């Protein structure tokens, strides 16, 4: 392999959402250099990024050297854990656990308070998504086209669904599973969107979205109400009825790599741009230059869209697409940031964790 509610929000007019000011948006609270520079590294790459426990504010971050560290909101290290390999996605929080899937195939559950290992599960595929915790189960997607369901307390296997390899080159990456109303939605490298029973893994529906030489669906499927939204690198972005997979609309956005649904738009990140689509009908609202290689899912906070790319975190006004600034430490950003309240956490490709307070 080569690499909420929508209806209420759409009732608001664009004029009701003021544009963001250019100044006084961010204040750096603290920085931590987590990975020592290596002279042999041409372009360091940090794909996992930070996760934050909503109950305690503890920040858990995994880095390319296999280390996992936890910090309190003041930036004081609470514990660290030395894993066996790099991580491609951030930790998932499951009550008092931080769960990580590694590229070595290990799923490791760590106690958020102490960093002690509660359980491990090993699967012979590279874990590519952030673990999702819903109703006692953990869901993960691998880079080889498998979705796994594990018991969150014990790590015991519950079910898996595998999409067989296409036998061709694919675009590196996978989206994270999304679960609602007893159904799990996932996109695959063959361009398909599949809905599974979240308790058993049984197929509910299966639809083809991606077409062309690279139909890969690497973006996480987005869900709102009775619709799911998906984007394919082949250039197809679409909305489907969640219950049965019937197509609602389809739009053309070439080389769509990642996407994020928010109340005011469906934001699609391509190899060159960020495109905002109106979620009801797929009409383009605006397009803005990306300026660097696309990376992780964009992140929405306080009227802004933060887009990780090879140059850093591009900050756009969600209403207009206007560029506000680029948050960069000179190494780019390949992982999705996260936030709790007014505190934003981001990891640079140089391995520096930055805590920023939004003004």
C-alpha positions as CSV (number, residue, x, y, z in Angstrom):
1,X,0.0,0.0,0.0
2,X,1.3,3.4,-0.9
3,X,1.3,5.4,0.7
4,X,-25.3,20.4,16.2
5,X,-28.3,19.9,14.4
6,X,-28.0,20.8,10.8
7,X,-31.5,22.0,10.1
8,X,-31.5,24.7,12.8
9,X,-28.1,25.9,11.9
10,X,-29.0,26.3,8.2
11,X,-31.8,28.6,9.2
12,X,-29.2,31.2,10.2
13,X,-28.3,33.6,7.5
14,X,-24.7,34.2,6.6
15,X,-25.1,37.8,7.7
16,X,-25.9,36.6,11.2
17,X,-22.3,35.3,11.6
18,X,-19.8,38.2,11.9
19,X,-16.4,37.8,10.3
20,X,-13.5,37.2,12.6
21,X,-11.0,40.0,13.5
22,X,-7.4,39.5,12.4
23,X,-5.7,40.3,15.7
24,X,-5.7,39.0,19.2
25,X,-7.0,35.6,18.5
26,X,-4.3,33.4,20.0
27,X,-2.1,33.4,23.1
28,X,0.5,30.7,23.6
29,X,0.2,29.2,27.1
30,X,3.1,26.8,26.9
31,X,5.2,24.7,24.5
32,X,6.9,21.3,24.9
33,X,9.6,19.9,22.6
34,X,8.7,16.1,22.7
35,X,11.1,14.7,20.1
36,X,14.8,15.4,19.8
37,X,15.9,16.4,16.3
38,X,17.5,13.7,14.2
39,X,20.1,14.9,11.7
40,X,19.1,12.0,9.4
41,X,15.5,13.0,9.2
42,X,14.8,15.0,6.0
43,X,11.2,15.8,6.8
44,X,9.9,14.8,10.2
45,X,6.3,13.7,10.2
46,X,3.9,13.6,13.2
47,X,0.6,12.0,12.2
48,X,-0.9,11.2,15.6
49,X,-1.4,14.5,17.4
50,X,-2.9,15.3,20.8
51,X,-6.1,14.1,22.4
52,X,-7.7,15.7,25.5
53,X,-9.7,14.0,28.3
54,X,-12.9,16.1,28.7
55,X,-13.3,15.1,32.4
56,X,-9.8,16.0,33.7
57,X,-8.3,18.2,30.9
58,X,-5.4,15.7,30.7
59,X,-3.7,15.9,27.3
60,X,-2.3,12.7,25.8
61,X,0.0,12.9,22.8
62,X,1.7,10.2,20.8
63,X,4.8,10.9,18.7
64,X,6.8,9.3,15.9
65,X,9.4,7.9,18.3
66,X,6.7,5.6,19.9
67,X,6.4,7.6,23.1
68,X,3.1,8.5,24.6
69,X,3.0,11.4,27.1
70,X,0.3,12.9,29.3
71,X,0.3,16.5,30.5
72,X,-2.1,18.5,32.8
73,X,-3.5,21.8,31.5
74,X,-0.5,23.7,33.1
75,X,1.9,21.7,30.9
76,X,3.3,19.5,33.7
77,X,4.1,15.9,32.6
78,X,2.0,13.4,34.4
79,X,3.4,10.2,32.9
80,X,4.9,8.7,29.8
81,X,4.7,5.3,28.1
82,X,7.2,3.9,25.7
83,X,5.4,2.1,22.9
84,X,6.8,-0.3,20.3
85,X,6.3,1.8,17.1
86,X,5.0,5.0,15.6
87,X,1.3,6.1,15.7
88,X,-0.7,7.3,12.8
89,X,-3.7,8.6,14.8
90,X,-4.4,10.3,18.2
91,X,-5.6,8.5,21.2
92,X,-9.3,7.8,21.7
93,X,-10.8,8.5,25.2
94,X,-12.9,5.7,26.7
95,X,-14.0,6.8,30.1
96,X,-10.8,6.4,32.2
97,X,-8.7,5.0,29.4
98,X,-6.6,6.5,26.6
99,X,-6.5,4.0,23.7
100,X,-4.0,4.1,20.9
101,X,-3.7,2.0,17.7
102,X,-0.1,1.7,16.4
103,X,1.4,1.0,13.0
104,X,2.8,-2.2,14.6
105,X,-0.8,-3.5,14.9
106,X,-1.1,-3.1,18.6
107,X,-4.1,-1.5,20.3
108,X,-3.0,-0.3,23.8
109,X,-5.3,0.9,26.5
110,X,-3.6,3.1,29.1
111,X,-5.0,4.4,32.4
112,X,-5.4,8.1,32.0
113,X,-4.4,8.8,35.6
114,X,-1.3,6.7,35.8
115,X,-0.3,5.6,32.2
116,X,-0.4,1.9,33.3
117,X,-1.3,-0.6,30.6
118,X,-4.8,-2.0,31.2
119,X,-4.9,-4.3,28.1
120,X,-3.4,-4.8,24.7
121,X,-4.8,-6.4,21.5
122,X,-2.7,-7.3,18.5
123,X,-3.9,-7.4,15.0
124,X,-1.7,-8.0,12.0
125,X,-2.5,-4.7,10.2
126,X,-1.5,-1.1,10.6
127,X,-3.9,0.8,12.8
128,X,-4.7,4.0,11.0
129,X,-7.6,5.7,12.8
130,X,-8.3,7.3,16.2
131,X,-10.2,4.7,18.4
132,X,-13.9,5.6,18.8
133,X,-15.7,4.7,22.0
134,X,-19.5,4.1,21.9
135,X,-21.6,2.1,24.3
136,X,-18.9,0.0,25.7
137,X,-17.2,-0.8,22.3
138,X,-14.1,0.6,20.6
139,X,-14.0,1.0,16.9
140,X,-10.8,1.3,14.8
141,X,-10.0,1.3,11.1
142,X,-6.7,-0.1,9.6
143,X,-4.7,1.1,6.6
144,X,-5.4,-2.3,4.9
145,X,-9.2,-1.9,4.9
146,X,-10.5,-3.5,8.1
147,X,-12.8,-2.1,10.7
148,X,-12.5,-3.6,14.2
149,X,-14.8,-3.6,17.2
150,X,-13.2,-4.4,20.6
151,X,-14.6,-4.5,24.1
152,X,-13.5,-1.3,25.8
153,X,-12.9,-2.8,29.2
154,X,-11.0,-5.9,28.2
155,X,-9.8,-5.4,24.6
156,X,-11.6,-8.6,23.6
157,X,-12.4,-8.9,19.9
158,X,-16.1,-8.5,19.1
159,X,-16.2,-8.4,15.3
160,X,-14.4,-7.2,12.2
161,X,-15.3,-6.2,8.6
162,X,-12.7,-6.4,5.9
163,X,-12.7,-4.8,2.5
164,X,-10.3,-6.9,0.3
165,X,-7.4,-5.0,-1.2
166,X,-7.9,-3.6,-4.7
167,X,-4.6,-4.8,-6.1
168,X,-3.5,-1.3,-7.1
169,X,-1.7,1.6,-5.6
170,X,-3.9,3.5,-3.1
171,X,-3.7,6.9,-1.4
172,X,-2.2,6.6,2.1
173,X,-4.6,7.0,5.0
174,X,-8.0,6.1,6.3
175,X,-10.9,7.9,7.9
176,X,-12.1,7.2,11.4
177,X,-15.4,5.2,11.9
178,X,-18.5,7.2,12.9
179,X,-21.3,5.5,14.9
180,X,-24.9,6.7,15.4
181,X,-28.3,5.0,16.0
182,X,-26.8,1.5,16.0
183,X,-25.0,2.0,12.7
184,X,-21.3,2.4,11.8
185,X,-20.2,4.3,8.7
186,X,-16.8,3.9,7.0
187,X,-15.2,4.7,3.7
188,X,-12.7,2.5,1.9
189,X,-9.9,2.6,-0.7
190,X,-12.0,1.1,-3.4
191,X,-14.3,4.1,-3.3
192,X,-17.1,2.5,-1.3
193,X,-19.1,3.8,1.7
194,X,-20.4,1.0,3.9
195,X,-22.9,1.1,6.7
196,X,-22.6,-1.7,9.3
197,X,-24.6,-2.8,12.3
198,X,-22.4,-1.3,15.1
199,X,-23.0,-4.3,17.5
200,X,-22.5,-7.2,15.0
201,X,-20.7,-5.8,11.9
202,X,-23.4,-7.0,9.6
203,X,-23.7,-4.9,6.4
204,X,-26.7,-2.6,6.3
205,X,-25.9,-1.0,2.9
206,X,-22.9,-0.5,0.6
207,X,-22.6,2.3,-2.0
208,X,-20.0,3.2,-4.5
209,X,-18.9,6.8,-4.3
210,X,-15.3,7.1,-5.6
211,X,-14.5,6.7,-9.3
212,X,-11.5,7.1,-11.5
213,X,-7.9,6.0,-11.0
214,X,-7.8,6.9,-7.3
215,X,-11.3,6.4,-5.9
216,X,-10.1,6.3,-2.3
217,X,-12.3,7.5,0.5
218,X,-9.7,8.6,3.1
219,X,-11.8,11.2,4.7
220,X,-13.9,10.3,7.8
221,X,-17.6,9.9,6.9
222,X,-19.5,12.9,8.3
223,X,-22.9,12.5,9.9
224,X,-25.7,14.9,10.7
225,X,-29.3,14.0,11.4
226,X,-30.5,11.6,8.7
227,X,-27.7,12.2,6.3
228,X,-24.1,11.0,5.9
229,X,-21.5,12.9,3.8
230,X,-18.4,11.5,2.2
231,X,-15.5,12.6,-0.1
232,X,-13.4,10.7,-2.6
233,X,-10.0,11.5,-3.9
234,X,-11.5,10.7,-7.3
235,X,-13.3,14.0,-7.1
236,X,-16.8,13.0,-5.8
237,X,-18.3,14.5,-2.7
238,X,-21.8,13.3,-1.9
239,X,-24.6,13.2,0.7
240,X,-26.5,9.9,1.3
241,X,-29.6,9.0,3.4
242,X,-28.1,7.4,6.5
243,X,-30.9,4.8,6.8
244,X,-30.6,3.3,3.3
245,X,-27.7,4.8,1.5
246,X,-29.8,6.5,-1.2
247,X,-28.0,9.4,-2.9
248,X,-29.2,12.9,-2.0
249,X,-26.7,14.9,-4.0
250,X,-23.2,14.7,-5.6
251,X,-20.8,17.5,-6.3
252,X,-17.4,17.5,-8.1
253,X,-14.4,18.5,-6.0
254,X,-11.2,17.1,-7.6
255,X,-8.6,15.3,-5.3
256,X,-10.8,15.6,-2.2
257,X,-8.7,14.1,0.6
258,X,-10.2,15.1,3.9
259,X,-13.5,16.8,5.0
260,X,-15.3,18.1,8.0
261,X,-19.0,18.8,8.5
262,X,-20.1,21.8,10.6
263,X,-23.4,23.6,10.9
264,X,-22.3,26.3,8.4
265,X,-20.7,24.1,5.8
266,X,-19.1,20.9,4.6
267,X,-15.4,21.7,4.4
268,X,-13.4,19.7,1.9
269,X,-9.6,19.7,1.8
270,X,-8.0,18.9,-1.6
271,X,-4.4,18.7,-2.7
272,X,-4.5,22.5,-3.5
273,X,-7.4,24.1,-1.8
274,X,-10.1,24.2,0.9
275,X,-13.7,24.2,-0.5
276,X,-16.9,25.0,1.5
277,X,-20.1,23.3,0.3
278,X,-23.6,24.1,1.4
279,X,-24.7,20.8,3.1
280,X,-28.3,20.7,1.9
281,X,-27.6,20.7,-1.9
282,X,-23.8,20.6,-2.3
283,X,-23.5,24.1,-3.8
284,X,-20.0,25.6,-3.5
285,X,-19.9,28.6,-1.1
286,X,-16.2,29.5,-1.3
287,X,-12.8,28.1,-2.1
288,X,-9.4,29.1,-0.6
289,X,-5.8,28.1,-1.5
290,X,-4.3,25.5,0.9
291,X,-0.7,26.5,0.4
292,X,0.8,23.1,1.5
293,X,0.4,19.4,1.2
294,X,-2.9,18.2,2.7
295,X,-2.7,16.1,5.9
296,X,-5.2,15.4,8.7
297,X,-8.9,16.4,9.0
298,X,-9.6,20.1,9.4
299,X,-10.7,21.2,12.9
300,X,-13.4,23.8,13.6
301,X,-13.4,26.1,16.6
302,X,-14.9,29.5,17.4
303,X,-15.9,30.4,13.8
304,X,-12.5,29.3,12.5
305,X,-11.3,26.3,10.4
306,X,-7.8,25.0,11.2
307,X,-6.4,23.0,8.3
308,X,-3.2,21.0,8.9
309,X,-0.8,21.0,5.9
310,X,2.8,20.9,5.0
311,X,3.3,24.5,5.9
312,X,1.6,24.6,9.3
313,X,-2.0,25.1,10.5
314,X,-3.9,27.3,8.1
315,X,-6.5,29.3,9.9
316,X,-9.6,30.4,7.8
317,X,-12.7,32.3,8.6
318,X,-15.4,29.6,8.2
319,X,-18.0,32.0,6.9
320,X,-16.0,33.6,4.1
321,X,-12.9,31.4,3.6
322,X,-10.7,34.4,4.3
323,X,-7.2,33.5,5.5
324,X,-6.6,34.7,9.0
325,X,-3.1,33.5,9.5
326,X,-0.8,30.5,9.4
327,X,0.3,29.0,12.7
328,X,3.7,27.5,12.0
329,X,6.9,26.6,13.7
330,X,8.6,26.0,10.4
331,X,8.0,22.3,10.1
332,X,4.4,22.0,9.0
333,X,1.6,20.1,10.6
334,X,0.3,16.6,9.8
335,X,-2.0,15.9,12.7
336,X,-5.4,17.2,13.7
337,X,-5.4,19.7,16.6
338,X,-7.9,19.4,19.5
339,X,-9.5,21.7,22.0
340,X,-11.3,21.8,25.3
341,X,-13.0,25.0,26.1
342,X,-10.8,27.9,25.0
343,X,-7.6,25.8,25.1
344,X,-6.3,24.5,21.8
345,X,-3.6,21.9,21.5
346,X,-1.5,21.3,18.3
347,X,1.5,19.2,17.5
348,X,4.0,20.3,14.8
349,X,6.0,17.9,12.6
350,X,9.1,18.8,14.6
351,X,7.5,17.1,17.6
352,X,6.6,20.3,19.5
353,X,3.3,20.3,21.4
354,X,1.8,23.8,21.7
355,X,-1.0,24.9,24.0
356,X,-2.8,28.0,22.8
357,X,-5.6,30.0,24.5
358,X,-8.2,31.4,22.2
359,X,-9.0,35.0,22.9
